[in-house]
Amino acid sequence: MAVSKAPPRQSLTVVDNRTGKTYELPITHNSIMATDFKKIKAAAAREDRPEDETDQGIRVYDPAYMNTAVIQSRITYINGLEGILRYRGYPIEQLVKRSNFLESAYLLVYGELPTLKQSRAWSNEVMHHTFIHSDIEGMFKSFRYDSHPMSMLTSAFATLGAFAPEANPSLQGQKLYTAAASGDPEALKTLDKQIIRIIGKAPTLAAAAYRMRQGRPFNRPAQGLSYTGNFLYLLDNLSGYEYRPHPVLEKALDALFIIHADHEVNCSTATVLQVGSSLVDPYSVVASGCAALYGPSHGGASESAIRMLIEIGSPENVPAFMEKVEKRERVLVGFGHRVYKNVDPRSTAIRELAEEVFKVTGRNKLLDTALTLADYARKSDFMRSRNLYPNVDFYSGLIYQAMGFPLDFYPVLFAVPRCVGWLAHWRQQMLTKSGVKIWRPRQLYMGEGEREYVDEDVRKEKEGASVFDSPVEVGHGGDSRRNMLASYKDETGQLWSKAKL
C-alpha cells in the first residue's frame, strides 16, 4: 500500500529561542508579511533597552531596503541575476525595436498595448496638452542663468500644480483620486487628465530649462511632430519654418525614452510612492521624483560617467585609473547596478542605438576610452567578482554627448520619460481597492536613553566630542565681516556692537 506524501506547506516555521515558542508564518508569492513578525514577542532581557520595545514584537531591520517588498505591482518586472527587464510582460528589447515612446507609455500606465484607435486618441490627447501657462515661463526667467536645469525642472513641476487647483486633494477633498478605485467616473477622469497633462507638458518644461540656460527665447510646441520630435523642436528651433529633427536622432531619443520610462521601485519611484501615500497632488509627487532623480547616485549617474571618461582622457590611461579604483582611491561610475548582477539589458539595447547615432554625428571621441574601460572590466577579476558590468548610464551618456547635449542636461533627459513610470505607479497606488495607507517606515533607535534636562549655565561639553558633534565654523564674505564690526540697534532697541552672536 503506497503512502501518499503530503505536499510541502507554504509556510515558514520560526522558533524563538528566547521563549521556546514556535510560530508558523504563511508564505505568499515567496514572501513573508513583515507584520507577522510582530507576533513574535518576549519579555525584555537584561541586555535589552526600553527603546528596543522587545515586548511589542520583532521588527524587521533592512537598511536601504535591500530585501523588502513594499508594494504589490503589475507594472515592471526585473530579474537582476538573469538580466531581465519587462514592461507589463513585454521584454524591453522588443519594445525598443518595435514600439514607440507614447505607445510604451500607454502600456505602462494602462496595462496593455493600445489598439490603433486607442493609440491615436492617446497620442492626440498627450500632444494637445503640451502648452504651459505663460506665467510659468516667467517663473523660469526668475532663475539665475547658471542654475542647474534639473533644479528648474523640479521647481517647474511643483509650480505646475499651483496652476491646477482643481487637481489638488488638499483643496478638493482627500478622496479626489482614491475614489477612482471604486470606479467613480469623475475621479477617474480627474486622475487620467493629470497624467495626460504631465506627460504632455514634461518636454515643454524641460526645453524651457534648456533654453533658459542657453539664453534663448522659449519655443511654442509644434503640432504634427512625434513626442520626441516635438521635444527636439522645442530645444533647438531658432528661426525659419518646417523645422524637422534628424530622423535617426529622433528615433534614438525615442528609444532612449522607452528604456528610461520605468525601472520598478527604484529610488525616485519609491520617493513618488512615499510622497503619493500622503494623497498630495500628482504635480508635487512628480516634483519629488525629480528631486530624487537629481542625485548623482541615481539620474545624475550618466553625467558622472561622462565626466569620469573625460578625466581618464584616452585608452592608455585606463589601466592607471582602474588601479586606483581597485585600491578604492577612485569611484568607478557607469558600472554595476543595485539590482542587476548580470549585464544590464538596457545597456545591450543602447549599444546598438549608439552605433546608429555615431554614423550621423560622427564617432564620439570618448568611445575608444569607454570601450577600453568596458573590455578591462570584462577581463578583470576584481570587476567580475563584484558583478560590475556596464550599465545603462555608461552608454546613454555617450549618446547624449554625441547628440550635443550639455552634461548637466542628462538628468533632465532621464526625468522626462521617467514621468511615465512615476505616474503609472502613482495611478496604481491611487486605484488600490483597500485604500492607500500612508507609508511610515520603522527605525531602530540607537540614541541616548531618557535624560534629565540640564540648565544652560551648568552644562559641560561632551567628553570625547568629535567634529560631528557641533557645527563647523562657517566662512562669510567680506560684507559679513564689515557688518560684524559695525554697531546697530535691533528691533527691541538694544545696542549691539561687533557680532550679535
C-alpha positions as CSV (number, residue, x, y, z in Angstrom):
1,M,0.0,0.0,0.0
2,A,1.6,3.3,-1.2
3,V,1.9,6.1,1.4
4,S,1.0,9.5,-0.1
5,K,3.5,12.2,0.7
6,A,1.8,15.4,1.9
7,P,2.7,18.4,-0.2
8,P,5.1,20.9,1.4
9,R,3.3,23.6,3.4
10,Q,3.7,27.1,2.1
11,S,4.9,28.5,5.4
12,L,8.0,29.3,7.5
13,T,8.4,27.8,10.9
14,V,10.2,30.1,13.4
15,V,11.5,29.1,16.8
16,D,12.1,31.9,19.2
17,N,15.0,30.7,21.3
18,R,14.2,33.4,23.9
19,T,10.9,31.8,24.8
20,G,10.9,28.4,23.2
21,K,7.7,29.2,21.3
22,T,7.2,28.2,17.7
23,Y,5.4,30.3,15.1
24,E,4.2,29.3,11.6
25,L,4.2,32.2,9.2
26,P,2.5,31.8,5.8
27,I,4.5,32.3,2.6
28,T,2.7,34.0,-0.3
29,H,4.4,34.7,-3.6
30,N,7.7,33.7,-1.9
31,S,7.3,36.5,0.7
32,I,6.5,36.8,4.4
33,M,4.4,39.6,5.8
34,A,6.7,41.8,7.9
35,T,3.8,42.4,10.3
36,D,3.6,38.6,11.0
37,F,7.0,39.0,12.9
38,K,5.3,41.4,15.3
39,K,3.5,38.3,16.7
40,I,6.9,37.1,18.0
41,K,7.2,38.7,21.4
42,A,9.3,38.2,24.5
43,A,9.9,39.8,27.8
44,A,12.8,42.3,27.8
45,A,16.1,40.6,28.6
46,R,18.8,42.2,30.7
47,E,20.8,43.5,27.7
48,D,17.6,45.0,26.1
49,R,17.0,48.7,26.3
50,P,13.5,50.1,26.9
51,E,13.8,51.7,23.4
52,D,14.2,48.2,21.9
53,E,10.4,47.7,22.6
54,T,11.0,44.0,22.9
55,D,7.5,43.2,24.3
56,Q,6.0,44.8,21.1
57,G,7.3,42.2,18.8
58,I,10.2,41.6,16.4
59,R,10.9,44.4,13.9
60,V,12.4,43.7,10.5
61,Y,15.7,45.7,10.0
62,D,16.5,46.2,6.4
63,P,18.9,49.2,5.8
64,A,18.3,50.8,2.4
65,Y,15.5,48.3,1.5
66,M,18.0,45.6,0.4
67,N,15.3,42.9,0.6
68,T,11.9,44.5,1.4
69,A,8.9,44.4,-0.9
70,V,6.8,47.5,-0.1
71,I,4.1,47.1,-2.8
72,Q,2.4,44.5,-5.0
73,S,2.7,45.7,-8.6
74,R,1.7,44.7,-12.1
75,I,3.8,47.2,-14.0
76,T,7.5,46.2,-14.4
77,Y,9.4,43.0,-13.7
78,I,13.2,42.8,-13.2
79,N,15.3,39.7,-12.7
80,G,18.7,41.1,-11.7
81,L,20.5,37.7,-11.8
82,E,19.4,36.9,-15.3
83,G,19.4,40.5,-16.7
84,I,15.7,40.6,-17.5
85,L,13.6,43.8,-17.7
86,R,9.9,43.6,-18.9
87,Y,7.2,46.3,-19.1
88,R,3.8,44.6,-18.3
89,G,5.4,41.3,-19.5
90,Y,7.0,42.7,-22.7
91,P,10.8,42.4,-22.9
92,I,12.4,45.8,-23.1
93,E,14.4,44.7,-26.1
94,Q,11.2,44.1,-28.1
95,L,9.7,47.4,-27.2
96,V,12.8,49.3,-28.1
97,K,12.9,47.7,-31.6
98,R,9.2,47.7,-32.4
99,S,7.3,50.2,-30.2
100,N,7.4,54.0,-29.8
101,F,7.5,56.0,-26.6
102,L,3.9,57.1,-26.4
103,E,2.7,53.5,-27.1
104,S,5.0,52.2,-24.4
105,A,3.7,54.9,-22.1
106,Y,0.2,53.8,-22.6
107,L,1.3,50.2,-21.9
108,L,2.9,51.2,-18.6
109,V,0.0,53.3,-17.4
110,Y,-2.9,51.2,-18.5
111,G,-1.5,47.7,-18.7
112,E,-2.0,46.8,-22.4
113,L,-0.6,47.9,-25.8
114,P,-3.2,50.2,-27.3
115,T,-5.3,49.4,-30.3
116,L,-5.0,51.6,-33.3
117,K,-8.0,53.7,-32.2
118,Q,-6.7,53.9,-28.6
119,S,-3.2,54.8,-29.8
120,R,-4.5,57.7,-32.0
121,A,-6.7,59.1,-29.2
122,W,-4.0,58.8,-26.6
123,S,-1.3,60.5,-28.8
124,N,-3.8,63.2,-29.8
125,E,-4.6,63.9,-26.1
126,V,-1.0,64.0,-24.9
127,M,0.2,66.2,-27.8
128,H,-2.6,68.7,-27.2
129,H,-1.6,69.1,-23.6
130,T,1.9,70.3,-24.4
131,F,1.4,74.1,-23.8
132,I,2.2,75.6,-20.4
133,H,0.7,78.8,-18.8
134,S,2.7,81.9,-19.9
135,D,3.3,82.8,-16.2
136,I,5.3,79.5,-15.8
137,E,7.7,80.9,-18.4
138,G,8.1,83.9,-16.1
139,M,9.0,81.5,-13.3
140,F,11.8,80.1,-15.4
141,K,13.1,83.6,-16.1
142,S,13.5,84.2,-12.4
143,F,16.3,81.7,-12.1
144,R,20.0,82.5,-12.3
145,Y,21.5,81.9,-15.8
146,D,23.7,79.2,-14.4
147,S,21.0,77.3,-12.4
148,H,21.1,73.5,-12.9
149,P,18.3,72.6,-15.3
150,M,17.2,69.8,-13.0
151,S,16.6,72.3,-10.2
152,M,14.5,74.3,-12.6
153,L,12.5,71.3,-13.8
154,T,11.8,70.2,-10.2
155,S,10.5,73.6,-9.4
156,A,8.5,73.8,-12.6
157,F,6.5,70.6,-11.8
158,A,5.7,71.9,-8.3
159,T,4.7,75.3,-9.9
160,L,2.5,73.5,-12.5
161,G,0.4,72.1,-9.6
162,A,-0.2,75.6,-8.4
163,F,-1.9,76.3,-11.7
164,A,-4.3,73.4,-11.3
165,P,-6.2,73.9,-8.0
166,E,-8.9,71.6,-9.3
167,A,-6.4,68.8,-9.2
168,N,-5.3,69.3,-5.6
169,P,-6.8,67.0,-3.0
170,S,-5.9,69.5,-0.3
171,L,-8.4,71.9,-1.9
172,Q,-11.0,69.5,-3.4
173,G,-11.1,66.7,-0.8
174,Q,-8.7,63.9,0.0
175,K,-10.7,61.3,-2.0
176,L,-10.3,63.3,-5.2
177,Y,-8.1,60.4,-6.7
178,T,-8.7,57.4,-4.4
179,A,-12.4,57.5,-5.2
180,A,-11.3,56.2,-8.6
181,A,-10.6,52.8,-7.1
182,S,-14.4,52.2,-6.8
183,G,-14.9,53.2,-10.4
184,D,-16.1,56.7,-9.8
185,P,-16.1,58.2,-13.3
186,E,-15.4,61.8,-12.3
187,A,-12.4,60.7,-10.1
188,L,-11.1,58.5,-12.9
189,K,-11.4,61.4,-15.4
190,T,-9.6,63.8,-13.0
191,L,-6.9,61.3,-12.4
192,D,-6.2,60.5,-16.0
193,K,-6.4,64.1,-17.1
194,Q,-3.5,65.0,-14.8
195,I,-1.5,62.0,-16.1
196,I,-2.0,63.3,-19.7
197,R,-1.2,66.8,-18.7
198,I,2.1,65.9,-17.0
199,I,3.3,63.6,-19.8
200,G,2.4,66.3,-22.4
201,K,4.0,69.2,-20.6
202,A,7.1,67.4,-19.4
203,P,9.1,68.1,-22.6
204,T,7.9,71.7,-22.7
205,L,9.2,72.3,-19.1
206,A,12.4,70.5,-19.8
207,A,13.0,72.5,-23.0
208,A,12.3,75.8,-21.1
209,A,15.0,74.9,-18.6
210,Y,17.4,74.2,-21.5
211,R,16.6,77.4,-23.4
212,M,16.9,79.4,-20.2
213,R,20.5,78.1,-19.8
214,Q,21.2,79.0,-23.4
215,G,19.8,82.5,-23.1
216,R,17.3,81.8,-25.9
217,P,13.6,82.6,-26.1
218,F,11.2,79.8,-25.4
219,N,9.6,77.9,-28.3
220,R,5.9,77.0,-28.5
221,P,5.1,73.3,-29.0
222,A,4.7,72.2,-32.6
223,Q,1.8,70.1,-33.8
224,G,2.2,67.2,-36.1
225,L,5.6,66.0,-34.8
226,S,6.2,63.0,-32.7
227,Y,6.7,63.2,-28.9
228,T,10.5,63.3,-29.2
229,G,10.3,65.2,-32.5
230,N,8.4,68.0,-30.7
231,F,10.9,67.9,-27.8
232,L,13.8,68.4,-30.2
233,Y,11.9,71.2,-31.9
234,L,11.3,72.9,-28.5
235,L,15.0,72.5,-27.7
236,D,16.6,73.6,-31.0
237,N,14.4,75.5,-33.3
238,L,15.8,79.1,-33.8
239,S,14.2,80.6,-36.8
240,G,12.6,79.7,-40.1
241,Y,9.8,77.2,-40.5
242,E,9.2,73.5,-41.3
243,Y,11.9,72.5,-38.8
244,R,12.4,68.8,-38.7
245,P,14.9,67.0,-36.4
246,H,17.1,64.3,-38.0
247,P,15.1,61.1,-38.1
248,V,18.0,59.0,-36.7
249,L,18.4,61.3,-33.7
250,E,14.6,61.5,-33.2
251,K,14.3,57.7,-33.3
252,A,17.3,57.2,-31.0
253,L,15.9,59.6,-28.4
254,D,12.5,57.9,-28.6
255,A,14.2,54.6,-27.9
256,L,16.1,56.0,-25.0
257,F,12.9,57.4,-23.6
258,I,11.4,53.9,-23.8
259,I,14.4,52.5,-22.0
260,H,14.2,55.1,-19.2
261,A,10.4,55.1,-18.8
262,D,10.3,52.8,-15.8
263,H,12.5,50.6,-13.7
264,E,10.4,49.1,-10.9
265,V,10.6,50.6,-7.4
266,N,13.9,52.5,-7.8
267,C,14.9,55.4,-5.6
268,S,12.8,58.1,-7.3
269,T,9.8,55.8,-7.8
270,A,9.9,54.8,-4.1
271,T,10.0,58.5,-3.4
272,V,7.0,59.1,-5.6
273,L,5.1,56.4,-3.8
274,Q,6.2,57.6,-0.4
275,V,5.0,61.1,-1.1
276,G,1.9,59.8,-3.0
277,S,0.8,57.9,0.1
278,S,0.1,61.2,1.7
279,L,-2.5,61.8,-1.0
280,V,-0.9,65.0,-2.2
281,D,-1.5,66.2,-5.8
282,P,0.4,64.4,-8.6
283,Y,2.4,67.5,-9.6
284,S,4.0,67.5,-6.1
285,V,4.5,63.8,-6.5
286,V,6.4,64.2,-9.8
287,A,8.4,67.1,-8.3
288,S,9.5,64.8,-5.5
289,G,10.5,62.2,-8.1
290,C,12.7,64.8,-9.9
291,A,14.4,65.7,-6.6
292,A,15.3,62.0,-6.0
293,L,16.4,61.5,-9.6
294,Y,18.6,64.6,-9.4
295,G,21.1,62.8,-7.2
296,P,24.4,61.6,-8.6
297,S,23.8,58.0,-7.5
298,H,20.5,57.9,-9.5
299,G,19.6,60.1,-12.5
300,G,22.9,62.0,-12.3
301,A,25.0,58.9,-13.0
302,S,25.2,59.3,-16.8
303,E,26.5,62.8,-16.3
304,S,29.1,61.5,-13.8
305,A,30.1,58.7,-16.1
306,I,30.9,61.1,-18.9
307,R,32.9,63.3,-16.5
308,M,34.9,60.2,-15.5
309,L,35.6,59.3,-19.1
310,I,36.7,62.9,-19.8
311,E,39.0,62.8,-16.8
312,I,40.5,59.5,-18.0
313,G,41.2,61.1,-21.3
314,S,42.4,58.3,-23.5
315,P,42.5,54.5,-23.7
316,E,46.2,54.3,-22.5
317,N,45.2,55.9,-19.2
318,V,42.6,53.2,-18.4
319,P,44.9,50.8,-16.5
320,A,46.2,53.5,-14.2
321,F,42.7,54.7,-13.4
322,M,41.5,51.2,-12.8
323,E,44.4,50.6,-10.5
324,K,43.2,53.5,-8.3
325,V,39.7,52.0,-8.4
326,E,40.8,48.7,-7.2
327,K,42.7,50.4,-4.4
328,R,39.4,52.2,-3.6
329,E,41.0,55.6,-4.3
330,R,38.6,56.4,-7.0
331,V,34.9,55.5,-7.7
332,L,34.0,53.8,-11.0
333,V,30.8,55.2,-12.4
334,G,28.6,53.6,-15.1
335,F,29.4,50.0,-13.9
336,G,27.4,47.8,-11.7
337,H,23.8,48.2,-10.5
338,R,21.9,47.8,-7.3
339,V,19.6,45.2,-8.9
340,Y,21.5,43.7,-11.9
341,K,24.2,41.1,-11.1
342,N,24.5,40.4,-14.8
343,V,24.5,42.5,-17.9
344,D,22.0,45.4,-17.7
345,P,19.6,44.6,-20.5
346,R,19.1,48.3,-21.2
347,S,22.8,48.7,-21.9
348,T,22.6,46.0,-24.6
349,A,19.8,47.8,-26.4
350,I,21.6,51.2,-26.1
351,R,24.8,49.9,-27.6
352,E,23.0,49.2,-30.9
353,L,21.5,52.7,-30.8
354,A,24.9,54.2,-30.2
355,E,26.3,52.9,-33.4
356,E,23.4,54.3,-35.4
357,V,23.8,57.7,-33.8
358,F,27.5,57.8,-34.3
359,K,27.0,57.2,-38.1
360,V,25.2,60.5,-38.2
361,T,27.0,62.6,-35.6
362,G,30.5,61.2,-36.1
363,R,32.3,58.9,-33.7
364,N,32.3,60.1,-30.1
365,K,35.9,60.8,-29.1
366,L,35.3,59.2,-25.7
367,L,34.1,55.9,-27.3
368,D,37.5,54.3,-27.5
369,T,38.2,55.1,-23.9
370,A,34.8,53.7,-22.9
371,L,35.3,50.5,-24.9
372,T,38.7,50.0,-23.4
373,L,37.3,50.5,-20.0
374,A,34.5,48.0,-20.7
375,D,37.0,45.5,-22.0
376,Y,39.2,45.9,-19.0
377,A,36.2,45.4,-16.7
378,R,35.2,42.3,-18.6
379,K,38.6,40.7,-18.1
380,S,39.3,42.0,-14.5
381,D,38.9,39.5,-11.7
382,F,38.2,42.5,-9.4
383,M,35.2,43.6,-11.6
384,R,33.8,40.1,-12.4
385,S,33.9,39.0,-8.7
386,R,31.8,42.1,-7.9
387,N,29.4,41.7,-10.9
388,L,30.4,45.1,-12.2
389,Y,29.2,45.3,-15.8
390,P,28.5,48.4,-17.9
391,N,25.0,49.8,-17.0
392,V,22.5,52.0,-18.8
393,D,24.3,55.2,-17.7
394,F,27.6,54.2,-19.2
395,Y,26.3,54.1,-22.8
396,S,23.4,56.6,-22.7
397,G,25.9,59.4,-21.7
398,L,27.9,58.7,-24.8
399,I,24.9,59.1,-27.0
400,Y,23.8,62.3,-25.3
401,Q,27.2,63.8,-25.7
402,A,27.4,62.8,-29.4
403,M,24.0,64.4,-29.8
404,G,25.4,67.6,-28.4
405,F,23.5,67.8,-25.0
406,P,25.4,69.6,-22.2
407,L,26.4,67.3,-19.3
408,D,24.1,68.9,-16.8
409,F,21.1,68.2,-19.0
410,Y,21.5,64.4,-18.8
411,P,19.3,64.0,-15.7
412,V,16.5,66.0,-17.4
413,L,16.6,63.7,-20.4
414,F,16.1,60.9,-17.8
415,A,13.3,62.7,-15.9
416,V,11.1,63.4,-19.0
417,P,10.4,59.8,-19.8
418,R,10.5,58.6,-16.2
419,C,7.5,60.8,-15.5
420,V,5.5,58.0,-17.2
421,G,6.8,55.3,-14.8
422,W,6.2,57.5,-11.8
423,L,2.6,58.2,-12.9
424,A,2.0,54.5,-13.7
425,H,3.0,53.6,-10.2
426,W,1.1,56.6,-8.7
427,R,-2.1,55.6,-10.6
428,Q,-1.8,52.0,-9.5
429,Q,-1.4,53.3,-5.9
430,M,-4.5,55.5,-6.2
431,L,-6.5,52.6,-7.5
432,T,-5.7,50.3,-4.6
433,K,-9.2,49.0,-3.6
434,S,-8.3,48.5,0.1
435,G,-7.3,52.2,0.2
436,V,-4.0,54.0,0.4
437,K,-2.1,53.7,3.7
438,I,0.5,56.4,4.4
439,W,4.0,55.0,4.3
440,R,5.7,55.1,7.7
441,P,8.9,53.0,8.0
442,R,10.1,51.9,11.4
443,Q,13.5,52.6,12.9
444,L,15.8,51.1,15.4
445,Y,16.5,53.8,17.9
446,M,20.2,53.7,18.9
447,G,20.5,57.1,20.7
448,E,20.5,58.1,24.3
449,G,18.0,56.8,26.8
450,E,15.8,59.1,28.8
451,R,17.8,62.1,30.2
452,E,17.0,64.9,32.6
453,Y,17.1,68.4,31.2
454,V,20.2,70.4,32.4
455,D,20.2,74.2,32.7
456,E,22.4,76.1,30.3
457,D,24.8,77.6,32.9
458,V,25.8,74.2,34.3
459,R,26.2,72.2,31.1
460,K,29.5,70.8,30.1
461,E,30.9,69.9,26.7
462,K,30.5,66.3,25.7
463,E,33.5,64.2,26.7
464,G,35.5,63.0,23.7
465,A,33.4,65.1,21.3
466,S,34.3,64.8,17.6
467,V,33.9,67.1,14.6
468,F,30.5,65.7,14.1
469,D,29.1,66.8,17.5
470,S,28.8,70.6,16.8
471,P,28.5,72.9,13.8
472,V,31.7,73.5,11.9
473,E,32.8,77.1,11.5
474,V,31.1,78.7,8.6
475,G,33.0,81.2,6.4
476,H,31.4,84.5,5.5
477,G,32.0,87.1,2.8
478,G,33.6,90.5,3.2
479,D,30.3,92.3,3.7
480,S,29.6,90.0,6.7
481,R,32.9,90.8,8.3
482,R,32.2,94.5,7.9
483,N,28.8,94.1,9.5
484,M,30.3,92.2,12.4
485,L,32.5,95.3,13.1
486,A,29.6,97.7,12.9
487,S,27.2,98.6,15.7
488,Y,23.4,98.9,15.5
489,K,20.2,98.7,17.4
490,D,17.9,95.7,16.9
491,E,14.1,95.7,16.8
492,T,13.9,95.8,20.6
493,G,16.1,98.9,20.8
494,Q,19.1,97.1,22.3
495,L,22.5,98.3,21.1
496,W,24.9,95.7,19.6
497,S,28.5,96.1,18.8
498,K,30.6,93.7,16.7
499,A,28.7,90.4,16.2
500,K,25.3,89.7,17.7
501,L,26.3,86.0,18.1
